Amino acid sequence: MGGEPAMAAAGSEKPQLPAALRAELGPRDVRVSAIAPGLTDTELGGHIDNPVLREQLGGMFAAIPALHAEDVADLIAYTVSRPGRSTRATRWCCRPGRPDLRA
């Protein structure tokens, strides 16, 4: 990889990197997927030392239903289990309370 995907994505929104990698690596039969889980409840939030940030995170969890790490792991397992010919999605988004993506 010559660095072009990283340069193309620099200063852009995150979806640009998977698209650039897909363009470069697709001809080599390498599938690129991006998973954007959003707010996920993990143990990392317990390590926030800044009380202001800890309170902001608590407010987010109170306002938005969060995913669990197992939800994201399940989506990753599903994504990598698909044969290359069957996965046409460029991004997967996990949202709590939404129907199963495999339905």
MOPAC internal coordinates of N, CA, C and O (Angstrom, degrees):
PM7 1SCF
backbone

  N    0.0000 0     0.00 0     0.00 0    0    0    0
  C    1.4375 1     0.00 0     0.00 0    1    0    0
  C    1.5180 1   107.54 1     0.00 0    2    1    0
  O    1.2310 1   120.93 1   -51.29 1    3    2    1
  N    1.3145 1   115.82 1   128.71 1    3    2    1
  C    1.4502 1   120.38 1  -172.50 1    5    3    2
  C    1.5119 1   115.53 1   -88.82 1    6    5    3
  O    1.2310 1   118.55 1  -175.47 1    7    6    5
  N    1.3099 1   120.36 1     4.53 1    7    6    5
  C    1.4452 1   122.00 1   179.16 1    9    7    6
  C    1.5137 1   113.76 1    92.32 1   10    9    7
  O    1.2310 1   119.90 1   172.21 1   11   10    9
  N    1.3199 1   117.79 1    -7.79 1   11   10    9
  C    1.4633 1   119.99 1  -178.61 1   13   11   10
  C    1.5247 1   112.77 1   -61.89 1   14   13   11
  O    1.2310 1   118.90 1   137.46 1   15   14   13
  N    1.3677 1   119.71 1   -42.54 1   15   14   13
  C    1.4684 1   117.95 1   179.29 1   17   15   14
  C    1.5240 1   112.61 1   -59.92 1   18   17   15
  O    1.2310 1   120.35 1   139.13 1   19   18   17
  N    1.3186 1   116.94 1   -40.87 1   19   18   17
  C    1.4630 1   119.41 1  -179.87 1   21   19   18
  C    1.5235 1   110.57 1   -65.62 1   22   21   19
  O    1.2310 1   120.39 1   139.34 1   23   22   21
  N    1.3141 1   116.86 1   -40.66 1   23   22   21
  C    1.4611 1   119.99 1   179.14 1   25   23   22
  C    1.5221 1   110.68 1   -66.68 1   26   25   23
  O    1.2310 1   120.24 1   141.49 1   27   26   25
  N    1.3366 1   117.14 1   -38.51 1   27   26   25
  C    1.4642 1   120.08 1  -179.93 1   29   27   26
  C    1.5190 1   110.93 1   -66.67 1   30   29   27
  O    1.2310 1   120.51 1   148.26 1   31   30   29
  N    1.3262 1   116.63 1   -31.74 1   31   30   29
  C    1.4580 1   120.68 1  -177.35 1   33   31   30
  C    1.5209 1   112.63 1   -85.47 1   34   33   31
  O    1.2310 1   119.97 1   162.26 1   35   34   33
  N    1.3183 1   117.66 1   -17.74 1   35   34   33
  C    1.4643 1   120.40 1  -177.85 1   37   35   34
  C    1.5257 1   109.43 1   -61.36 1   38   37   35
  O    1.2310 1   121.12 1   -52.82 1   39   38   37
  N    1.3263 1   115.45 1   127.18 1   39   38   37
  C    1.4487 1   119.91 1   179.16 1   41   39   38
  C    1.5128 1   113.63 1    79.58 1   42   41   39
  O    1.2310 1   119.78 1  -177.89 1   43   42   41
  N    1.3133 1   118.03 1     2.11 1   43   42   41
  C    1.4591 1   121.49 1   179.57 1   45   43   42
  C    1.5108 1   109.76 1  -106.09 1   46   45   43
  O    1.2310 1   121.25 1    -6.81 1   47   46   45
  N    1.3097 1   115.21 1   173.19 1   47   46   45
  C    1.4488 1   119.26 1   173.92 1   49   47   46
  C    1.5180 1   109.37 1   -70.18 1   50   49   47
  O    1.2310 1   120.28 1   -23.02 1   51   50   49
  N    1.3122 1   117.06 1   156.98 1   51   50   49
  C    1.4559 1   122.37 1  -175.79 1   53   51   50
  C    1.5284 1   114.69 1   -54.01 1   54   53   51
  O    1.2310 1   118.18 1   143.39 1   55   54   53
  N    1.3289 1   121.08 1   -36.61 1   55   54   53
  C    1.4680 1   118.93 1  -178.52 1   57   55   54
  C    1.5258 1   114.44 1   -61.29 1   58   57   55
  O    1.2310 1   119.39 1   165.54 1   59   58   57
  N    1.3092 1   118.77 1   -14.46 1   59   58   57
  C    1.4576 1   120.69 1  -179.70 1   61   59   58
  C    1.5275 1   112.13 1   -69.14 1   62   61   59
  O    1.2310 1   119.80 1   145.69 1   63   62   61
  N    1.3247 1   117.98 1   -34.31 1   63   62   61
  C    1.4612 1   120.24 1  -178.00 1   65   63   62
  C    1.5314 1   112.00 1   -64.52 1   66   65   63
  O    1.2310 1   118.75 1   130.45 1   67   66   65
  N    1.3354 1   119.99 1   -49.55 1   67   66   65
  C    1.4655 1   118.04 1   177.62 1   69   67   66
  C    1.5300 1   112.63 1   -60.17 1   70   69   67
  O    1.2310 1   120.08 1   141.79 1   71   70   69
  N    1.3185 1   117.46 1   -38.21 1   71   70   69
  C    1.4621 1   120.19 1   179.43 1   73   71   70
  C    1.5248 1   110.78 1   -64.24 1   74   73   71
  O    1.2310 1   120.47 1   137.63 1   75   74   73
  N    1.3347 1   116.70 1   -42.37 1   75   74   73
  C    1.4623 1   120.17 1   179.31 1   77   75   74
  C    1.5250 1   110.92 1   -66.85 1   78   77   75
  O    1.2310 1   120.40 1   137.81 1   79   78   77
  N    1.3338 1   116.85 1   -42.19 1   79   78   77
  C    1.4668 1   119.64 1   177.91 1   81   79   78
  C    1.5272 1   111.38 1   -65.00 1   82   81   79
  O    1.2310 1   120.76 1   140.11 1   83   82   81
  N    1.3252 1   116.15 1   -39.89 1   83   82   81
  C    1.4665 1   120.34 1   178.71 1   85   83   82
  C    1.5237 1   110.71 1   -61.79 1   86   85   83
  O    1.2310 1   120.36 1   139.06 1   87   86   85
  N    1.3268 1   116.92 1   -40.94 1   87   86   85
  C    1.4591 1   120.59 1   179.60 1   89   87   86
  C    1.5269 1   111.27 1   -64.41 1   90   89   87
  O    1.2310 1   120.75 1   140.37 1   91   90   89
  N    1.3357 1   116.18 1   -39.63 1   91   90   89
  C    1.4643 1   119.08 1  -178.16 1   93   91   90
  C    1.5223 1   112.89 1   -80.03 1   94   93   91
  O    1.2310 1   120.34 1   139.68 1   95   94   93
  N    1.3221 1   116.95 1   -40.32 1   95   94   93
  C    1.4651 1   120.13 1  -172.72 1   97   95   94
  C    1.5224 1   114.05 1   -94.94 1   98   97   95
  O    1.2310 1   120.01 1   161.04 1   99   98   97
  N    1.3264 1   117.58 1   -18.96 1   99   98   97
  C    1.4629 1   120.93 1   179.63 1  101   99   98
  C    1.5177 1   113.98 1   -54.22 1  102  101   99
  O    1.2310 1   119.35 1   134.24 1  103  102  101
  N    1.3303 1   118.84 1   -45.76 1  103  102  101
  C    1.4626 1   119.60 1   178.78 1  105  103  102
  C    1.5339 1   113.42 1   -62.38 1  106  105  103
  O    1.2310 1   120.51 1   162.67 1  107  106  105
  N    1.3203 1   116.62 1   -17.33 1  107  106  105
  C    1.4699 1   120.73 1   177.26 1  109  107  106
  C    1.5302 1   111.09 1   -93.96 1  110  109  107
  O    1.2310 1   120.86 1  -167.47 1  111  110  109
  N    1.3365 1   115.97 1    12.53 1  111  110  109
  C    1.4597 1   123.05 1   179.06 1  113  111  110
  C    1.5286 1   112.27 1    64.58 1  114  113  111
  O    1.2310 1   120.70 1  -145.88 1  115  114  113
  N    1.3393 1   116.26 1    34.12 1  115  114  113
  C    1.4549 1   121.67 1   175.44 1  117  115  114
  C    1.5233 1   107.11 1  -106.43 1  118  117  115
  O    1.2310 1   120.63 1   -57.29 1  119  118  117
  N    1.3195 1   116.39 1   122.71 1  119  118  117
  C    1.4606 1   121.75 1   180.00 1  121  119  118
  C    1.5238 1   109.13 1   -88.63 1  122  121  119
  O    1.2310 1   120.21 1   -43.87 1  123  122  121
  N    1.3169 1   117.21 1   136.13 1  123  122  121
  C    1.4629 1   122.80 1   179.28 1  125  123  122
  C    1.5206 1   108.01 1  -119.12 1  126  125  123
  O    1.2310 1   120.67 1   -53.40 1  127  126  125
  N    1.3161 1   116.33 1   126.60 1  127  126  125
  C    1.4634 1   122.14 1   176.10 1  129  127  126
  C    1.5152 1   108.42 1  -127.07 1  130  129  127
  O    1.2310 1   120.55 1   -30.81 1  131  130  129
  N    1.3014 1   116.55 1   149.19 1  131  130  129
  C    1.4633 1   121.54 1   176.08 1  133  131  130
  C    1.5187 1   107.94 1  -123.32 1  134  133  131
  O    1.2310 1   120.64 1   -47.25 1  135  134  133
  N    1.3057 1   116.37 1   132.75 1  135  134  133
  C    1.4606 1   121.53 1   178.66 1  137  135  134
  C    1.5251 1   107.26 1  -116.27 1  138  137  135
  O    1.2310 1   120.84 1   -55.38 1  139  138  137
  N    1.3226 1   116.00 1   124.62 1  139  138  137
  C    1.4668 1   121.68 1  -177.69 1  141  139  138
  C    1.5238 1   108.82 1  -119.41 1  142  141  139
  O    1.2310 1   120.11 1   -90.22 1  143  142  141
  N    1.3276 1   117.39 1    89.78 1  143  142  141
  C    1.4610 1   119.37 1  -171.60 1  145  143  142
  C    1.5180 1   116.09 1   -76.18 1  146  145  143
  O    1.2310 1   119.05 1   157.82 1  147  146  145
  N    1.3070 1   119.42 1   -22.18 1  147  146  145
  C    1.4590 1   119.03 1  -175.92 1  149  147  146
  C    1.5213 1   111.33 1    75.96 1  150  149  147
  O    1.2310 1   120.02 1    29.29 1  151  150  149
  N    1.3261 1   117.58 1  -150.71 1  151  150  149
  C    1.4556 1   122.39 1  -175.94 1  153  151  150
  C    1.5286 1   110.09 1   -66.93 1  154  153  151
  O    1.2310 1   120.85 1   -60.62 1  155  154  153
  N    1.3282 1   115.98 1   119.38 1  155  154  153
  C    1.4590 1   121.80 1  -178.11 1  157  155  154
  C    1.5241 1   108.83 1  -128.49 1  158  157  155
  O    1.2310 1   120.80 1   -49.81 1  159  158  157
  N    1.3194 1   116.07 1   130.19 1  159  158  157
  C    1.4582 1   121.95 1  -179.03 1  161  159  158
  C    1.5259 1   109.33 1   -82.88 1  162  161  159
  O    1.2310 1   120.73 1   -73.22 1  163  162  161
  N    1.3247 1   116.22 1   106.78 1  163  162  161
  C    1.4623 1   122.06 1   177.84 1  165  163  162
  C    1.5247 1   108.63 1  -130.38 1  166  165  163
  O    1.2310 1   120.76 1    -3.73 1  167  166  165
  N    1.3045 1   116.15 1   176.27 1  167  166  165
  C    1.4610 1   120.59 1   179.53 1  169  167  166
  C    1.5234 1   112.71 1   -71.63 1  170  169  167
  O    1.2310 1   119.69 1   167.21 1  171  170  169
  N    1.3192 1   118.19 1   -12.79 1  171  170  169
  C    1.4653 1   120.70 1  -177.03 1  173  171  170
  C    1.5220 1   112.44 1   -62.52 1  174  173  171
  O    1.2310 1   119.90 1   147.56 1  175  174  173
  N    1.3318 1   117.79 1   -32.44 1  175  174  173
  C    1.4579 1   120.40 1   179.20 1  177  175  174
  C    1.5104 1   112.88 1   -61.78 1  178  177  175
  O    1.2310 1   120.11 1   152.79 1  179  178  177
  N    1.3221 1   117.40 1   -27.21 1  179  178  177
  C    1.4478 1   121.36 1   178.52 1  181  179  178
  C    1.5141 1   114.06 1   -72.36 1  182  181  179
  O    1.2310 1   120.47 1   170.32 1  183  182  181
  N    1.3158 1   116.72 1    -9.68 1  183  182  181
  C    1.4600 1   121.17 1  -179.04 1  185  183  182
  C    1.5257 1   113.32 1   -98.48 1  186  185  183
  O    1.2310 1   119.95 1  -173.75 1  187  186  185
  N    1.3248 1   117.70 1     6.25 1  187  186  185
  C    1.4663 1   121.33 1  -179.78 1  189  187  186
  C    1.5224 1   108.72 1   -77.32 1  190  189  187
  O    1.2310 1   120.62 1   -62.20 1  191  190  189
  N    1.3240 1   116.42 1   117.80 1  191  190  189
  C    1.4642 1   121.93 1  -178.89 1  193  191  190
  C    1.5309 1   112.86 1   -85.70 1  194  193  191
  O    1.2310 1   120.40 1   153.47 1  195  194  193
  N    1.3212 1   116.83 1   -26.53 1  195  194  193
  C    1.4606 1   121.38 1  -176.85 1  197  195  194
  C    1.5330 1   108.85 1   -76.82 1  198  197  195
  O    1.2310 1   119.66 1   -62.68 1  199  198  197
  N    1.3444 1   118.25 1   117.32 1  199  198  197
  C    1.4703 1   120.13 1  -176.84 1  201  199  198
  C    1.5283 1   113.26 1   -63.29 1  202  201  199
  O    1.2310 1   119.78 1   147.01 1  203  202  201
  N    1.3131 1   118.02 1   -32.99 1  203  202  201
  C    1.4692 1   120.68 1   179.00 1  205  203  202
  C    1.5282 1   109.83 1   -66.12 1  206  205  203
  O    1.2310 1   120.50 1   132.89 1  207  206  205
  N    1.3229 1   116.65 1   -47.11 1  207  206  205
  C    1.4660 1   120.05 1   178.94 1  209  207  206
  C    1.5261 1   111.21 1   -65.16 1  210  209  207
  O    1.2310 1   120.39 1   141.13 1  211  210  209
  N    1.3428 1   116.85 1   -38.87 1  211  210  209
  C    1.4600 1   120.62 1   179.54 1  213  211  210
  C    1.5307 1   109.96 1   -62.56 1  214  213  211
  O    1.2310 1   120.53 1   139.53 1  215  214  213
  N    1.3402 1   116.59 1   -40.47 1  215  214  213
  C    1.4658 1   120.63 1   178.51 1  217  215  214
  C    1.5387 1   110.78 1   -67.77 1  218  217  215
  O    1.2310 1   120.35 1   139.26 1  219  218  217
  N    1.3297 1   116.95 1   -40.74 1  219  218  217
  C    1.4639 1   119.81 1   177.54 1  221  219  218
  C    1.5216 1   111.17 1   -61.64 1  222  221  219
  O    1.2310 1   120.57 1   137.51 1  223  222  221
  N    1.3300 1   116.52 1   -42.49 1  223  222  221
  C    1.4630 1   119.84 1   178.75 1  225  223  222
  C    1.5236 1   110.47 1   -64.00 1  226  225  223
  O    1.2310 1   120.42 1   138.50 1  227  226  225
  N    1.3315 1   116.81 1   -41.50 1  227  226  225
  C    1.4634 1   120.09 1   177.10 1  229  227  226
  C    1.5209 1   111.55 1   -60.21 1  230  229  227
  O    1.2310 1   120.43 1   140.62 1  231  230  229
  N    1.3268 1   116.78 1   -39.38 1  231  230  229
  C    1.4626 1   120.62 1   176.98 1  233  231  230
  C    1.5155 1   112.44 1   -64.38 1  234  233  231
  O    1.2310 1   120.79 1   143.07 1  235  234  233
  N    1.3297 1   116.09 1   -36.93 1  235  234  233
  C    1.4695 1   119.57 1   177.48 1  237  235  234
  C    1.5269 1   110.45 1   -65.01 1  238  237  235
  O    1.2310 1   120.54 1   136.51 1  239  238  237
  N    1.3363 1   116.57 1   -43.49 1  239  238  237
  C    1.4594 1   119.60 1   179.37 1  241  239  238
  C    1.5252 1   111.67 1   -65.76 1  242  241  239
  O    1.2310 1   120.09 1   149.64 1  243  242  241
  N    1.3350 1   117.44 1   -30.36 1  243  242  241
  C    1.4631 1   120.85 1   177.77 1  245  243  242
  C    1.5273 1   111.36 1   -72.90 1  246  245  243
  O    1.2310 1   120.58 1   148.67 1  247  246  245
  N    1.3296 1   116.51 1   -31.33 1  247  246  245
  C    1.4649 1   120.79 1  -174.39 1  249  247  246
  C    1.5273 1   114.00 1   -93.15 1  250  249  247
  O    1.2310 1   120.53 1   151.18 1  251  250  249
  N    1.3227 1   116.60 1   -28.82 1  251  250  249
  C    1.4676 1   120.93 1  -172.81 1  253  251  250
  C    1.5215 1   108.94 1  -123.29 1  254  253  251
  O    1.2310 1   119.53 1   -50.69 1  255  254  253
  N    1.3314 1   118.50 1   129.31 1  255  254  253
  C    1.4628 1   118.67 1   174.55 1  257  255  254
  C    1.5280 1   109.66 1   -64.94 1  258  257  255
  O    1.2310 1   120.96 1   -51.65 1  259  258  257
  N    1.3127 1   115.77 1   128.35 1  259  258  257
  C    1.4619 1   120.59 1  -175.80 1  261  259  258
  C    1.5230 1   111.17 1   -97.84 1  262  261  259
  O    1.2310 1   121.84 1   -27.05 1  263  262  261
  N    1.3124 1   114.08 1   152.95 1  263  262  261
  C    1.4629 1   120.74 1   171.49 1  265  263  262
  C    1.5165 1   109.06 1   -79.63 1  266  265  263
  O    1.2310 1   121.12 1   -13.85 1  267  266  265
  N    1.3014 1   115.46 1   166.15 1  267  266  265
  C    1.4595 1   122.02 1   171.35 1  269  267  266
  C    1.5187 1   107.56 1  -108.52 1  270  269  267
  O    1.2310 1   120.68 1   -24.13 1  271  270  269
  N    1.3175 1   116.30 1   155.87 1  271  270  269
  C    1.4632 1   120.44 1  -179.73 1  273  271  270
  C    1.5305 1   110.83 1   -55.12 1  274  273  271
  O    1.2310 1   120.12 1   145.53 1  275  274  273
  N    1.3305 1   117.38 1   -34.47 1  275  274  273
  C    1.4651 1   121.12 1   179.92 1  277  275  274
  C    1.5352 1   111.64 1   -63.78 1  278  277  275
  O    1.2310 1   120.41 1   147.08 1  279  278  277
  N    1.3480 1   116.82 1   -32.92 1  279  278  277
  C    1.4705 1   120.47 1   177.89 1  281  279  278
  C    1.5228 1   110.22 1   -63.67 1  282  281  279
  O    1.2310 1   120.80 1   135.95 1  283  282  281
  N    1.3233 1   116.07 1   -44.05 1  283  282  281
  C    1.4619 1   120.98 1  -179.59 1  285  283  282
  C    1.5265 1   109.96 1   -68.88 1  286  285  283
  O    1.2310 1   120.31 1   137.84 1  287  286  285
  N    1.3191 1   117.00 1   -42.16 1  287  286  285
  C    1.4716 1   120.45 1   178.44 1  289  287  286
  C    1.5245 1   110.83 1   -60.99 1  290  289  287
  O    1.2310 1   120.16 1   140.22 1  291  290  289
  N    1.3315 1   117.30 1   -39.78 1  291  290  289
  C    1.4633 1   120.88 1   178.78 1  293  291  290
  C    1.5271 1   110.55 1   -63.00 1  294  293  291
  O    1.2310 1   120.30 1   138.57 1  295  294  293
  N    1.3237 1   117.03 1   -41.43 1  295  294  293
  C    1.4621 1   120.28 1   179.31 1  297  295  294
  C    1.5268 1   111.26 1   -66.59 1  298  297  295
  O    1.2310 1   120.26 1   140.12 1  299  298  297
  N    1.3245 1   117.10 1   -39.88 1  299  298  297
  C    1.4698 1   120.13 1   177.33 1  301  299  298
  C    1.5224 1   109.91 1   -62.76 1  302  301  299
  O    1.2310 1   120.29 1   134.09 1  303  302  301
  N    1.3367 1   117.05 1   -45.91 1  303  302  301
  C    1.4628 1   120.58 1   179.44 1  305  303  302
  C    1.5295 1   110.87 1   -60.25 1  306  305  303
  O    1.2310 1   120.81 1   137.58 1  307  306  305
  N    1.3270 1   116.05 1   -42.42 1  307  306  305
  C    1.4643 1   119.68 1   178.32 1  309  307  306
  C    1.5273 1   111.19 1   -63.19 1  310  309  307
  O    1.2310 1   120.46 1   135.11 1  311  310  309
  N    1.3219 1   116.73 1   -44.89 1  311  310  309
  C    1.4588 1   121.34 1  -177.21 1  313  311  310
  C    1.5211 1   111.73 1   -61.34 1  314  313  311
  O    1.2310 1   120.32 1   133.16 1  315  314  313
  N    1.3233 1   116.99 1   -46.84 1  315  314  313
  C    1.4665 1   119.12 1  -177.14 1  317  315  314
  C    1.5201 1   112.46 1   -75.66 1  318  317  315
  O    1.2310 1   119.94 1   165.48 1  319  318  317
  N    1.3369 1   117.71 1   -14.52 1  319  318  317
  C    1.4671 1   119.75 1   178.89 1  321  319  318
  C    1.5223 1   112.89 1   -83.66 1  322  321  319
  O    1.2310 1   119.66 1   168.83 1  323  322  321
  N    1.3206 1   118.26 1   -11.17 1  323  322  321
  C    1.4639 1   121.36 1  -178.11 1  325  323  322
  C    1.5196 1   110.06 1   -79.51 1  326  325  323
  O    1.2310 1   120.68 1   -41.16 1  327  326  325
  N    1.3412 1   116.31 1   138.84 1  327  326  325
  C    1.4673 1   118.03 1   173.80 1  329  327  326
  C    1.5268 1   109.88 1   -67.27 1  330  329  327
  O    1.2310 1   120.37 1   -29.65 1  331  330  329
  N    1.3130 1   116.91 1   150.35 1  331  330  329
  C    1.4571 1   121.67 1  -176.77 1  333  331  330
  C    1.5169 1   114.21 1   -54.08 1  334  333  331
  O    1.2310 1   120.44 1   146.03 1  335  334  333
  N    1.3011 1   116.77 1   -33.97 1  335  334  333
  C    1.4725 1   119.59 1  -176.90 1  337  335  334
  C    1.5170 1   112.69 1   -73.37 1  338  337  335
  O    1.2310 1   120.03 1   161.53 1  339  338  337
  N    1.3407 1   117.54 1   -18.47 1  339  338  337
  C    1.4630 1   119.20 1  -174.51 1  341  339  338
  C    1.5222 1   113.78 1   -99.03 1  342  341  339
  O    1.2310 1   119.40 1   168.53 1  343  342  341
  N    1.3088 1   118.75 1   -11.47 1  343  342  341
  C    1.4614 1   120.78 1  -177.56 1  345  343  342
  C    1.5173 1   109.41 1  -102.78 1  346  345  343
  O    1.2310 1   121.09 1   -73.03 1  347  346  345
  N    1.2924 1   115.52 1   106.97 1  347  346  345
  C    1.4644 1   120.92 1   179.38 1  349  347  346
  C    1.5254 1   111.62 1  -107.27 1  350  349  347
  O    1.2310 1   120.11 1   172.22 1  351  350  349
  N    1.3349 1   117.40 1    -7.78 1  351  350  349
  C    1.4636 1   120.20 1  -177.47 1  353  351  350
  C    1.5211 1   110.30 1   -72.31 1  354  353  351
  O    1.2310 1   121.03 1   -37.83 1  355  354  353
  N    1.3087 1   115.63 1   142.17 1  355  354  353
  C    1.4561 1   119.29 1   177.30 1  357  355  354
  C    1.5165 1   111.38 1   -92.30 1  358  357  355
  O    1.2310 1   119.97 1   152.64 1  359  358  357
  N    1.3301 1   117.67 1   -27.36 1  359  358  357
  C    1.4575 1   121.31 1  -179.86 1  361  359  358
  C    1.5174 1   108.99 1  -141.49 1  362  361  359
  O    1.2310 1   121.36 1   -31.52 1  363  362  361
  N    1.3077 1   115.01 1   148.48 1  363  362  361
  C    1.4594 1   121.47 1   171.88 1  365  363  362
  C    1.5252 1   106.20 1  -118.15 1  366  365  363
  O    1.2310 1   120.33 1   -45.91 1  367  366  365
  N    1.3053 1   116.97 1   134.09 1  367  366  365
  C    1.4568 1   120.76 1   175.18 1  369  367  366
  C    1.5188 1   107.95 1  -118.06 1  370  369  367
  O    1.2310 1   120.52 1   -48.24 1  371  370  369
  N    1.3135 1   116.61 1   131.76 1  371  370  369
  C    1.4654 1   121.92 1   177.76 1  373  371  370
  C    1.5089 1   108.29 1   -98.86 1  374  373  371
  O    1.2310 1   120.87 1   -49.15 1  375  374  373
  N    1.3049 1   115.94 1   130.85 1  375  374  373
  C    1.4597 1   119.52 1   175.81 1  377  375  374
  C    1.5174 1   108.29 1  -135.68 1  378  377  375
  O    1.2310 1   120.21 1   -52.28 1  379  378  377
  N    1.3267 1   117.19 1   127.72 1  379  378  377
  C    1.4548 1   118.96 1   178.48 1  381  379  378
  C    1.5194 1   111.05 1   -63.31 1  382  381  379
  O    1.2310 1   121.16 1   -37.05 1  383  382  381
  N    1.3122 1   115.38 1   142.95 1  383  382  381
  C    1.4574 1   120.08 1   178.42 1  385  383  382
  C    1.5101 1   114.49 1    81.34 1  386  385  383
  O    1.2310 1   119.66 1  -179.21 1  387  386  385
  N    1.3145 1   118.25 1     0.79 1  387  386  385
  C    1.4609 1   121.67 1   179.17 1  389  387  386
  C    1.5226 1   109.04 1   -93.37 1  390  389  387
  O    1.2310 1   119.73 1   -24.21 1  391  390  389
  N    1.3201 1   118.13 1   155.79 1  391  390  389
  C    1.4627 1   119.78 1   178.14 1  393  391  390
  C    1.5207 1   111.33 1   -60.19 1  394  393  391
  O    1.2310 1   121.17 1   -26.13 1  395  394  393
  N    1.2947 1   115.36 1   153.87 1  395  394  393
  C    1.4605 1   122.01 1   178.80 1  397  395  394
  C    1.5238 1   108.70 1   -58.62 1  398  397  395
  O    1.2310 1   120.71 1   -46.49 1  399  398  397
  N    1.3263 1   116.26 1   133.51 1  399  398  397
  C    1.4693 1   121.20 1  -178.87 1  401  399  398
  C    1.5188 1   112.28 1   -63.14 1  402  401  399
  O    1.2310 1   120.17 1   157.07 1  403  402  401
  N    1.3288 1   117.27 1   -22.93 1  403  402  401
  C    1.4569 1   119.98 1  -176.12 1  405  403  402
  C    1.5145 1   112.47 1   -86.18 1  406  405  403
  O    1.2310 1   119.95 1   176.59 1  407  406  405
  N    1.3197 1   117.70 1    -3.41 1  407  406  405
  C    1.4533 1   120.63 1  -178.04 1  409  407  406
  C    1.5128 1   111.48 1   -70.44 1  410  409  407
  O    1.2310 1   120.10 1   180.00 1  411  410  409

